[in-house]
Amino acid sequence: MAFAEITEHQVREIGRDALEPLMFLLQSHDIETQRAASAALGNLAVILENKLLIVKLKGLEPLIRLMLSPNVEVQCNAVGCVTNLATHGEASQPGLDSFVTLMLPPALALRNLASDEKYQIEIVRFNGLPPLLRLLRSNFLPLILSAAAYVRNVSIHPLNEHSIVDAGFLPNLIDLLSHQDNGEIQCHAISTLRNLAASSERNKAAIVEAGAVERIKELVLNVPHS
């Protein structure tokens, strides 16, 4: 836990000797240990050298397993860390190419988990929105689809509406409406926008200001005639 707090404020490159114990703790059966270890790794994974070392030490597999943890905070930490690894600029590094494929089953499971009302609240409470937004910006279509479905499910709960808007999701959701090659992504995006506008005049105004009306109009006008 102390290491998680230290890495939150003093992120720097670390060596194998420091990282290997974290990898060991990541595989603990204790939820608090998992939470602290995954949080520390997530903090460290913003530095290129640390990302490469995490992958080299086979950290992806335990992180992906933790994405299916019954504890939402552990899930969010793991998703955040894995997403940081995925944003590595040199995706040709060994282990990172196949990472997105490994990530799909947990992403789908998390999407299903977000359909539960209890978890809809806890995902936001435990800061799950920032890593979700990064997943939404992925260049890998299956991940975009899972993330779009995930945020749609989270947006169902009225208490999450303002949080999603305030976290900066609107431009990305509107951009998803342009995925003409994938109607499912478009449906998730437009359903999320509808949910966000359902009970808030402030959100409605923000959605209009972000250009959603024009994009939706284009979408409707371009629907192929049967």
N, C-alpha and C positions, 0 to 999 in steps of 0.2 A: 504494500500500500504506500509506503514511504517513497518507493521508487516511482510509482505512478504520479505522486505529487511533485517529486523533483523534476521528472521529465516534462511535466506540464509547464514548468516555468524556466527550465534550463535544457532546452533541446540541443543536443550536439551529437556529433558522430561518436559511435561507441564501437568497441572491438568485440571479437568473438567471446572473450572471457566474460564480458558483461551481458551479452545477449543470450548465451546458452542457458544460464539459470532462468531467464525469463521464459524461454521456450519450454523448459521443464515445468515451470509454474503454470503455464498455459494449459497443460494437460492434467492439472489437478482436478480432483472431483469436488473440491470446495468452491462454491459459487463466488464467495468474496475473493478468493485467490484468483479465480478466472477473471473476475471483473477488474481487479487491480492490474493483473498481467496484461490483459488485452488493452486496457487504457494506456498503460506505459508503452506498449508496442505501437499503438496508434499515434502517440505523440512522437515517437522516434521515427516513424515511417514517413515523416515529411522530408527527411534528408535522404538524398540519392544513395549515398554510401550505405546508410542503414537499410534502405529498401533492398538493395542488392544482397546484403548480408542475411536479411530475414529470409529471402527466397533461397539463398544458398544453403541455409541451415534448415530448409524444409519447413518453414513456418506457415506456409499456405494451408497445408492440410489441417492442422489443429485450429487455425483461425476459421476455416470454412465449417468445421464441425461446431465451433462455438456460435456460428450464425444461426444454428438450430437449437441453441440453448433455451431452456424453459424460462430463463431470466432475461427480461427485455433489455436491461442495462448491459448485460454481457453481449447480447445480440448486437446492440447498437455500437458498442465498442469494436466488436469484431468486424461488422460491416464497414465502420469508419476506417479501420486499419487496412482491410482488404482493398477498399476503394482508394486509399492513399497509395497502396502498392500498384494499383491498376493505372494510376495517373502518371506513372514513370514515363518520362519522355523518350526513353530508348526501349521501346516495347520488344525489341528483338532479343533482349537479354534472356538467357536460358531460364525457363520456368515461368516467365511472364507471358509468353505467347499462349500457353495452354491454360493459363489461370482463368480466363473468362469462361472457358468451357467448364472447368471445375466448379465455377461459381454459380452456374445456372440452377442446379437443383436446390441449393439453399435459398437463392433469390426467389424461386417459385414458392418455396415453403414459407418464407417470410411474407410474401404477398398474401398467401392464404391465412397466415396468422393475423394479418392486419384486418381481416374481415371480422374478427372478434372484437366486440365493443370495448371490452376491458383493455385489450392491447392497443386499440386505436388511440386511447388516451395515453397509455404508458409509453408508446413509441415516441410521442412528442415530448412527454415529460422527461424522458431519459436522453433527450437531444438526438433523436434518430433522424430528424429532418435534414441536417447538413449533409450527412453521408448519402441520404436518399437523393438529394438534389444533385450530388456529384454523379451518382449512378444514372440519373436522368440525362446527364450531359455526355454519357458514354457514346462512342462511335460504333458500339457493338449492338446490333438491332435486337437480339433476344434479351439483352440486359435492359435496353430502353423499354421494351415491352413489359418486362417484369416490374421495373421501377414505376412505369406509368400506371399499371394496375395496382401497385402497392400504394402509391399516393392517392389514387382514387378511393381505395378502401379506407385509408386514414382520414380522408376529407369527409367521409360520411358523417362523422361525429361533429355536431355543431360547435363543440368546445375547441375543435382543432382548426376551424376555418380561418380565424385571424392569424394564428401561428403560421399556417402555410403561406398565406399572403405575405406576412411580414418577413418570412424567411427568403423571399425572392423567387418563388416558384412561377409567378405569372408569366414572365417572358418565355420561360422554357415550355410551359404548358401550351402557350399560344404557338410557339415554334413547332410543337408536336402535331399541330393541325395540318402542317404542310407535308406530313408523311403520306403522300398519296399512294405509295406502294404498300401501305399497311393500314387498312381500315380499322383494325383492332386498336392500334395506338391512338388513332384519331378519336375513336369512341371513348377510350379511357380519358383522354385529355378533355374532351368536351363534357363528359360526365363530371369530371373533377371541377371544371369551371362552373358548371351548374350547381354542384354542391356548395362551392365557395360563395356563390351569389344568393343562395337560398334564403338566408335569414339576416343578411347584413347589407344595409345601404352603402356603408363604407366600402365593403368588398365589391359591390356592384359597380360603384364609381371607379374603383381601382382597375377592375377588369375592363371596363369601357375605355379608360384612359390608356391602358396598355395595348389597345388596338385589337381586342378580341372580336368586336362586332364586325369589323371589316374582314378579318380572317374567316370568321364563321360564314359571312355572306358569300365570300369567294368559294368556300367549301360547298355551300348549298347550291350555288349556281353551276358548279362543276360536277355535280353528281350525274353520272351517266344515266341516260334514259333507258329504261328496260323495254 
